[in-house]
Amino acid sequence: MADDSSLRKPVGGDRDGDDRPGDRKRKDPNDGDDYFQVENGDDGEIKVMTTTGKIFCLQVKGSDTIGRLKLKIQGVEAIPFDEQELIFNKKVLENISTLGNLCIKKQSIFFLMQKSVELMEIFVNSTTEKPISLSVKPKNTIADVKQMMCLKNNIPVDEQVLIFNNMVLGDSGTLFDFHVSRKSTLTLMHRPKGFKGVMLISIKTLTEEVIRLSVKPSDTISSLKAKIVGKVHISVNEQELIFDKTVLHNSNTLADCGIYNASTLTLMRVSNGLMRIFIKTLTGKTITMDVKPSETINNVKSKIYDKEKIPVCQQRLVMLLYNGRNLEDSPTLADYNVPSEAIFTISICRTREG
């Protein structure tokens, strides 16, 4: 009987093989054993539950990062990318992690939490009044801050110039871009529309260099900036000239601004929140780029295309290395804590055919 029983087992095994766990997995691709893989072709569906209990589905790939998921969610729920937290197995997921690397099963449920964007207090120091306190968010632009100052102190927005870390802040940059943090103090200077006066002969730069120029009282500030370009190689749009604690309007003349013979102006450079990085190619060529910390790695690759004319489809094979680590497309330079003057290396990942 023992021999008969042992002979029946293989037969039964062939007939009933679908009852084994491995065969169940192949029958139902949505069961708990079907994990995402990193390969680009491996796609599937996940579910996202909001704090209100709403559940929606997303089509994703195993190679998608958590950052890319957040971008998809932003399109569905209109929750800004940087205000999202995705939680899985009671853990907050990092933007740079991929579904494949996290061993996520298809049809898994992610919990979406919206960060409470915390306000921070900063101060604006005017030359005529005590410091003004403002409650702001890191993503507020300098234009937003000027509007707040207008509401508080009735200073027209176009007459305000804000300075931080010896830089004139451009309107389009954010407080985050300029590294303005909690309790930081900005300096407010006024840009009035004109005084009466005479002429200028000296320009003092932040490096303490003094430039001497021959000018007429009827010269405009704009024409003066054009002369400065030839001396310090700072474009007209990047220059701000200060005299008597006042930032000067381009359309005003030197006489309008009260600039007399032997007067000294201070030259400051307008910053747009950009930082400079360097990309080294395999041929030894170095590409210089001006970028914002909030730009994604994919944006950087697009700029490489603009400079080197490498087709976008080939850029998928280009990996940027920083400290020996491959960088994913969707995270930002800030996510990777990339500092100004960082050096990257391009390496081309070649796929084998067949």
CORSULTA-V179015 format. One record per residue. N is the residue number from 0. RES is the residue in three letters. SS is DSSP state (a for helix, b for strand, c for the rest). PHI is phi in whole degrees, -180 to 180 (999 if undefined). OMEGA is omega as a letter, one per 40 degrees, with the letter a starting at -180 (NA if undefined). Layout:
N/RES/SS/PHI/OMEGA, N/RES/SS/PHI/OMEGA
//
This chain:
0/MET/c/999/i, 1/ALA/a/-63/a, 2/ASP/a/-67/i, 3/ASP/a/-62/a, 4/SER/a/-64/a, 5/SER/a/-67/i, 6/LEU/a/-73/a, 7/ARG/a/-76/a, 8/LYS/a/-61/i, 9/PRO/a/-63/i, 10/VAL/a/-63/i, 11/GLY/a/-63/a, 12/GLY/a/-62/i, 13/ASP/a/-67/a, 14/ARG/a/-74/a, 15/ASP/c/-105/a, 16/GLY/a/-59/a, 17/ASP/a/-65/i, 18/ASP/a/-82/a, 19/ARG/c/-76/a, 20/PRO/a/-55/a, 21/GLY/a/-62/a, 22/ASP/a/-74/i, 23/ARG/a/-64/a, 24/LYS/a/-63/a, 25/ARG/a/-71/i, 26/LYS/a/-71/a, 27/ASP/c/-122/a, 28/PRO/c/-67/a, 29/ASN/c/-99/a, 30/ASP/c/-80/a, 31/GLY/c/-67/a, 32/ASP/c/-97/a, 33/ASP/c/-92/a, 34/TYR/b/-92/i, 35/PHE/c/-71/i, 36/GLN/c/-112/a, 37/VAL/c/-72/a, 38/GLU/c/-54/a, 39/ASN/c/-60/a, 40/GLY/c/-77/a, 41/ASP/c/-88/i, 42/ASP/b/-122/a, 43/GLY/b/-179/a, 44/GLU/b/-123/i, 45/ILE/b/-125/i, 46/LYS/b/-120/i, 47/VAL/b/-124/i, 48/MET/b/-109/i, 49/THR/c/-88/a, 50/THR/c/-68/i, 51/THR/c/-89/a, 52/GLY/c/93/i, 53/LYS/c/-67/i, 54/ILE/b/-122/i, 55/PHE/b/-133/a, 56/CYS/b/-106/i, 57/LEU/b/-130/i, 58/GLN/b/-88/a, 59/VAL/b/-136/i, 60/LYS/b/-119/i, 61/GLY/c/-63/a, 62/SER/c/-86/i, 63/ASP/c/-67/i, 64/THR/b/-85/i, 65/ILE/a/-62/i, 66/GLY/a/-60/i, 67/ARG/a/-67/i, 68/LEU/a/-59/a, 69/LYS/a/-64/i, 70/LEU/a/-65/i, 71/LYS/a/-64/a, 72/ILE/a/-64/i, 73/GLN/a/-58/i, 74/GLY/a/-71/a, 75/VAL/a/-89/a, 76/GLU/a/-106/a, 77/ALA/c/60/i, 78/ILE/c/-98/a, 79/PRO/c/-53/a, 80/PHE/a/-46/a, 81/ASP/a/-80/i, 82/GLU/a/-106/a, 83/GLN/b/-99/i, 84/GLU/b/-125/i, 85/LEU/b/-105/a, 86/ILE/b/-119/i, 87/PHE/b/-141/a, 88/ASN/c/53/i, 89/LYS/c/66/i, 90/LYS/b/-121/i, 91/VAL/b/-80/a, 92/LEU/c/-90/i, 93/GLU/c/-82/a, 94/ASN/c/-59/a, 95/ILE/c/-84/a, 96/SER/c/-76/i, 97/THR/b/-102/i, 98/LEU/c/-61/a, 99/GLY/c/-64/a, 100/ASN/c/-69/a, 101/LEU/c/-86/a, 102/CYS/c/57/a, 103/ILE/c/-88/i, 104/LYS/b/-84/i, 105/LYS/c/-64/a, 106/GLN/c/73/i, 107/SER/c/-65/i, 108/ILE/b/-106/i, 109/PHE/b/-102/i, 110/PHE/b/-103/a, 111/LEU/b/-101/i, 112/MET/b/-115/i, 113/GLN/b/-100/i, 114/LYS/c/-66/i, 115/SER/c/-82/a, 116/VAL/c/-73/a, 117/GLU/c/-78/i, 118/LEU/c/-77/i, 119/MET/b/-127/a, 120/GLU/b/-94/i, 121/ILE/b/-126/a, 122/PHE/b/-124/i, 123/VAL/b/-119/a, 124/ASN/b/-99/i, 125/SER/b/-98/a, 126/THR/c/-74/a, 127/THR/c/-112/a, 128/GLU/c/-133/i, 129/LYS/c/-70/a, 130/PRO/c/-55/a, 131/ILE/b/-102/i, 132/SER/b/-92/i, 133/LEU/b/-130/i, 134/SER/b/-99/a, 135/VAL/b/-135/i, 136/LYS/c/-112/i, 137/PRO/c/-56/a, 138/LYS/c/-85/i, 139/ASN/c/-63/i, 140/THR/b/-85/i, 141/ILE/a/-63/i, 142/ALA/a/-61/i, 143/ASP/a/-62/a, 144/VAL/a/-64/i, 145/LYS/a/-63/i, 146/GLN/a/-65/i, 147/MET/a/-62/i, 148/MET/a/-65/i, 149/CYS/a/-63/a, 150/LEU/a/-68/a, 151/LYS/a/-82/a, 152/ASN/a/-124/i, 153/ASN/c/57/i, 154/ILE/c/-95/a, 155/PRO/c/-53/a, 156/VAL/a/-57/a, 157/ASP/a/-76/i, 158/GLU/a/-105/a, 159/GLN/b/-101/i, 160/VAL/b/-131/a, 161/LEU/b/-107/a, 162/ILE/b/-124/i, 163/PHE/b/-149/a, 164/ASN/c/53/i, 165/ASN/c/62/i, 166/MET/b/-128/i, 167/VAL/b/-78/a, 168/LEU/b/-89/i, 169/GLY/c/-73/a, 170/ASP/c/-60/a, 171/SER/c/-81/a, 172/GLY/c/-74/i, 173/THR/b/-95/i, 174/LEU/c/-59/i, 175/PHE/c/-61/a, 176/ASP/c/-60/a, 177/PHE/c/-93/i, 178/HIS/c/62/i, 179/VAL/c/-82/a, 180/SER/c/-118/a, 181/ARG/c/-55/i, 182/LYS/c/73/i, 183/SER/c/-65/i, 184/THR/b/-118/i, 185/LEU/b/-99/i, 186/THR/b/-106/i, 187/LEU/b/-100/i, 188/MET/b/-122/a, 189/HIS/b/-92/i, 190/ARG/c/-121/a, 191/PRO/c/-69/a, 192/LYS/c/-93/i, 193/GLY/c/143/i, 194/PHE/c/-126/i, 195/LYS/c/-105/a, 196/GLY/c/174/a, 197/VAL/c/-129/a, 198/MET/c/-122/a, 199/LEU/b/-117/i, 200/ILE/b/-129/a, 201/SER/b/-128/i, 202/ILE/b/-124/i, 203/LYS/b/-105/i, 204/THR/c/-93/i, 205/LEU/c/-67/i, 206/THR/c/-88/i, 207/GLU/c/73/i, 208/GLU/c/-72/i, 209/VAL/b/-112/i, 210/ILE/b/-105/i, 211/ARG/b/-107/a, 212/LEU/c/-130/i, 213/SER/c/-94/a, 214/VAL/c/-137/i, 215/LYS/c/-114/i, 216/PRO/c/-58/a, 217/SER/c/-84/i, 218/ASP/c/-64/i, 219/THR/b/-84/i, 220/ILE/a/-63/i, 221/SER/a/-62/i, 222/SER/a/-69/i, 223/LEU/a/-64/i, 224/LYS/a/-62/i, 225/ALA/a/-64/i, 226/LYS/a/-69/a, 227/ILE/a/-66/a, 228/VAL/a/-52/a, 229/GLY/a/-69/a, 230/LYS/a/-97/a, 231/VAL/a/-122/i, 232/HIS/c/59/i, 233/ILE/c/-111/a, 234/SER/c/-62/a, 235/VAL/a/-56/a, 236/ASN/a/-67/a, 237/GLU/a/-95/a, 238/GLN/b/-100/i, 239/GLU/b/-129/i, 240/LEU/b/-108/a, 241/ILE/b/-120/i, 242/PHE/b/-143/i, 243/ASP/c/53/i, 244/LYS/c/62/a, 245/THR/b/-128/i, 246/VAL/b/-84/a, 247/LEU/c/-91/i, 248/HIS/c/-78/a, 249/ASN/c/-59/a, 250/SER/c/-80/a, 251/ASN/c/-75/i, 252/THR/b/-89/i, 253/LEU/c/-61/i, 254/ALA/c/-64/i, 255/ASP/c/-56/a, 256/CYS/c/-89/i, 257/GLY/c/73/a, 258/ILE/c/-92/a, 259/TYR/c/-104/i, 260/ASN/c/-57/i, 261/ALA/c/78/i, 262/SER/b/-69/i, 263/THR/b/-121/i, 264/LEU/b/-104/i, 265/THR/b/-108/i, 266/LEU/b/-101/i, 267/MET/b/-124/a, 268/ARG/b/-101/i, 269/VAL/b/-76/i, 270/SER/b/-107/i, 271/ASN/c/-103/a, 272/GLY/c/78/a, 273/LEU/b/-89/i, 274/MET/b/-129/a, 275/ARG/b/-99/i, 276/ILE/b/-127/a, 277/PHE/b/-126/i, 278/ILE/b/-116/i, 279/LYS/b/-99/i, 280/THR/c/-92/a, 281/LEU/c/-67/i, 282/THR/c/-87/a, 283/GLY/c/93/i, 284/LYS/c/-72/i, 285/THR/b/-112/i, 286/ILE/b/-100/i, 287/THR/b/-101/a, 288/MET/b/-134/i, 289/ASP/b/-106/a, 290/VAL/b/-135/i, 291/LYS/b/-102/i, 292/PRO/c/-58/a, 293/SER/c/-82/i, 294/GLU/c/-76/i, 295/THR/b/-82/i, 296/ILE/a/-61/i, 297/ASN/a/-62/i, 298/ASN/a/-62/i, 299/VAL/a/-63/i, 300/LYS/a/-64/i, 301/SER/a/-64/i, 302/LYS/a/-70/i, 303/ILE/a/-62/i, 304/TYR/a/-61/a, 305/ASP/a/-61/a, 306/LYS/a/-86/a, 307/GLU/a/-108/a, 308/LYS/c/60/i, 309/ILE/c/-82/a, 310/PRO/c/-54/a, 311/VAL/a/-58/a, 312/CYS/a/-63/i, 313/GLN/a/-81/i, 314/GLN/a/-64/i, 315/ARG/c/-64/a, 316/LEU/c/-89/a, 317/VAL/b/-96/i, 318/MET/b/-109/i, 319/LEU/b/-94/a, 320/LEU/b/-108/i, 321/TYR/b/-136/a, 322/ASN/c/56/i, 323/GLY/c/76/a, 324/ARG/b/-110/i, 325/ASN/b/-69/a, 326/LEU/c/-102/i, 327/GLU/c/-78/a, 328/ASP/c/-70/a, 329/SER/c/-82/i, 330/PRO/c/-66/i, 331/THR/b/-92/i, 332/LEU/c/-61/i, 333/ALA/c/-66/i, 334/ASP/c/-57/a, 335/TYR/c/-93/a, 336/ASN/c/55/a, 337/VAL/c/-76/a, 338/PRO/c/-87/i, 339/SER/c/-64/a, 340/GLU/c/73/i, 341/ALA/c/-65/i, 342/ILE/b/-114/i, 343/PHE/b/-112/i, 344/THR/b/-124/i, 345/ILE/b/-87/i, 346/SER/b/-128/a, 347/ILE/b/-99/i, 348/CYS/c/-91/a, 349/ARG/c/-95/i, 350/THR/c/-90/i, 351/ARG/c/-86/i, 352/GLU/c/-90/a, 353/GLY/c/80/NA
//
